[in-house]
Amino acid sequence: MTRPVGDTTFESAFPNLYRLAYRVAFRILGDRLDSEDVAQEALARAALRWARLADGPEGWVTRVASNLAIDRYRRRRRSQARGHEVGLIAVVDPHLGERADLVQALQRLSRRQREVVVLRYLADFSEAEVARVLGCTVGTVKSHGARGLAALRQSLDIPSSPDGDDVRAS
């Protein structure tokens, strides 16, 4: 039996953590099987560290899943460049090029900006939740988020809207 953290056991937290890890991985990878593998790996690592994750494992699992997904994406691209894999995913995923650009742009961000952007926009956390997970203020989240989004826009050549709001693809 897993020791509970706070009032939560790993087994009871698993379904929600798995969905979160899968969602983040899928938004980066666009491949269901790879996203399932990433989610499973992130949760296996969480199970080993459960006693240290305190009462808020969501941020840790999200960061691990995003890092694993980025690494997997890089390995996939290197393998394809060497001609070891046929690009079947490109046939299924019309956004493959956009994902490549996103991964490269995320890699260029500072660690903290990447964490904020991933938690806020890929994992759909609120600013308050991101602040709690990262142990900082909401103002810090807003600052890193704004800088991170500005860097992503510049890197991806996406203009800001005239009123300064985010320009988000549907």
C-alpha positions as CSV (number, residue, x, y, z in Angstrom):
1,M,0.0,0.0,0.0
2,T,1.2,3.5,-0.9
3,R,1.7,5.9,2.0
4,P,-0.7,8.8,1.8
5,V,0.5,12.3,1.3
6,G,-1.8,14.5,3.2
7,D,-5.1,12.7,2.7
8,T,-4.2,11.5,-0.8
9,T,-2.7,8.2,-1.8
10,F,-1.0,7.7,-5.1
11,E,-3.7,5.3,-6.2
12,S,-6.4,7.9,-5.6
13,A,-4.5,10.7,-7.3
14,F,-3.4,8.5,-10.3
15,P,-6.4,9.0,-12.7
16,N,-6.2,12.8,-12.5
17,L,-2.4,12.9,-12.7
18,Y,-2.4,10.6,-15.6
19,R,-5.0,12.7,-17.6
20,L,-2.9,15.8,-16.8
21,A,0.4,14.2,-18.0
22,Y,-1.2,12.8,-21.1
23,R,-2.8,16.1,-22.0
24,V,0.5,18.0,-21.8
25,A,2.4,15.3,-23.7
26,F,-0.3,15.1,-26.4
27,R,-0.2,18.8,-26.9
28,I,3.5,18.6,-27.5
29,L,3.8,15.3,-29.4
30,G,0.4,15.0,-31.2
31,D,0.7,11.2,-30.9
32,R,-1.5,9.1,-28.7
33,L,0.9,6.2,-28.1
34,D,3.9,8.4,-27.4
35,S,1.7,10.5,-25.1
36,E,0.6,7.4,-23.2
37,D,4.2,6.3,-22.8
38,V,5.2,9.8,-21.5
39,A,2.3,9.9,-19.1
40,Q,3.1,6.4,-17.8
41,E,6.8,7.3,-17.3
42,A,5.9,10.6,-15.5
43,L,3.5,8.7,-13.2
44,A,6.1,5.9,-12.5
45,R,8.6,8.6,-11.5
46,A,5.9,10.3,-9.3
47,A,5.2,6.9,-7.6
48,L,8.8,6.6,-6.6
49,R,8.9,10.1,-5.1
50,W,5.3,10.2,-3.8
51,A,6.3,10.9,-0.2
52,R,8.3,14.0,-1.3
53,L,5.8,15.5,-3.6
54,A,3.8,16.9,-0.7
55,D,0.2,17.8,-1.3
56,G,0.6,19.2,-4.8
57,P,2.1,16.7,-7.2
58,E,0.3,18.2,-10.3
59,G,3.0,20.8,-11.1
60,W,5.8,18.2,-10.7
61,V,4.0,15.7,-12.9
62,T,3.3,18.4,-15.5
63,R,6.9,19.5,-15.6
64,V,8.2,15.9,-15.9
65,A,5.7,15.1,-18.6
66,S,6.6,18.2,-20.6
67,N,10.3,17.5,-20.3
68,L,9.9,13.9,-21.3
69,A,7.7,14.9,-24.3
70,I,10.2,17.4,-25.5
71,D,13.0,14.8,-25.2
72,R,10.9,12.2,-27.0
73,Y,10.1,14.7,-29.8
74,R,13.8,15.5,-30.2
75,R,14.7,11.8,-30.4
76,R,11.9,11.2,-32.9
77,R,13.2,14.1,-35.1
78,R,16.8,12.9,-35.0
79,S,15.7,9.3,-35.9
80,Q,13.6,10.6,-38.8
81,A,16.5,12.8,-40.0
82,R,18.7,9.6,-40.1
83,G,16.1,7.9,-42.1
84,H,15.2,5.3,-39.5
85,E,11.6,6.1,-39.3
86,V,9.0,6.8,-42.0
87,G,7.0,9.9,-41.1
88,L,3.6,8.3,-40.7
89,I,2.7,10.7,-38.0
90,A,2.8,13.5,-40.5
91,V,0.1,11.8,-42.5
92,V,-2.2,11.7,-39.4
93,D,-1.1,15.0,-37.8
94,P,-1.4,18.0,-40.0
95,H,0.1,20.2,-37.3
96,L,3.4,18.3,-37.1
97,G,5.4,21.3,-38.4
98,E,3.8,23.6,-35.9
99,R,4.6,21.1,-33.1
100,A,8.3,21.1,-34.2
101,D,8.3,24.9,-34.1
102,L,6.6,24.9,-30.7
103,V,9.1,22.4,-29.2
104,Q,12.1,24.4,-30.5
105,A,10.6,27.7,-29.2
106,L,9.9,26.1,-25.8
107,Q,13.5,24.9,-25.6
108,R,14.7,28.5,-26.1
109,L,12.8,29.8,-23.1
110,S,14.4,30.1,-19.7
111,R,13.5,27.2,-17.4
112,R,11.1,29.3,-15.3
113,Q,9.4,30.8,-18.4
114,R,8.9,27.3,-19.9
115,E,7.5,26.0,-16.6
116,V,5.0,28.9,-16.4
117,V,4.0,28.6,-20.1
118,V,3.6,24.8,-19.9
119,L,1.6,24.9,-16.7
120,R,-0.5,27.8,-17.7
121,Y,-1.3,27.1,-21.3
122,L,-0.6,23.4,-21.9
123,A,-1.8,22.1,-18.6
124,D,-4.6,24.7,-18.3
125,F,-3.6,25.8,-14.7
126,S,-4.9,29.2,-13.4
127,E,-2.3,31.8,-12.5
128,A,-2.9,31.1,-8.8
129,E,-2.4,27.4,-9.3
130,V,0.8,28.0,-11.2
131,A,2.0,30.3,-8.4
132,R,1.2,27.6,-5.8
133,V,2.9,24.9,-7.7
134,L,6.1,26.9,-8.4
135,G,6.2,28.5,-5.0
136,C,6.1,32.1,-6.2
137,T,3.6,35.0,-6.4
138,V,0.9,35.5,-9.0
139,G,2.8,38.6,-10.1
140,T,5.8,36.5,-10.8
141,V,3.7,34.0,-12.8
142,K,2.2,36.9,-14.8
143,S,5.7,38.4,-15.5
144,H,7.3,35.1,-16.6
145,G,4.2,34.2,-18.6
146,A,4.1,37.5,-20.4
147,R,7.9,37.3,-21.2
148,G,7.6,33.6,-22.2
149,L,4.6,34.3,-24.5
150,A,6.4,37.3,-26.0
151,A,9.4,35.2,-26.7
152,L,7.2,32.4,-28.2
153,R,5.4,34.9,-30.4
154,Q,8.7,36.3,-31.6
155,S,10.2,32.9,-32.2
156,L,7.1,31.6,-34.0
157,D,6.6,34.9,-35.8
158,I,3.0,35.4,-34.4
159,P,1.9,39.0,-34.1
160,S,0.2,40.3,-30.9
161,S,-3.4,41.4,-31.3
162,P,-3.9,45.2,-31.5
163,D,-5.4,45.4,-28.0
164,G,-2.4,43.4,-26.5
165,D,-4.4,40.3,-25.8
166,D,-3.1,36.8,-26.6
167,V,-3.5,35.6,-30.1
168,R,-4.4,32.0,-29.7
169,A,-5.0,29.3,-32.3
170,S,-8.1,27.3,-31.8
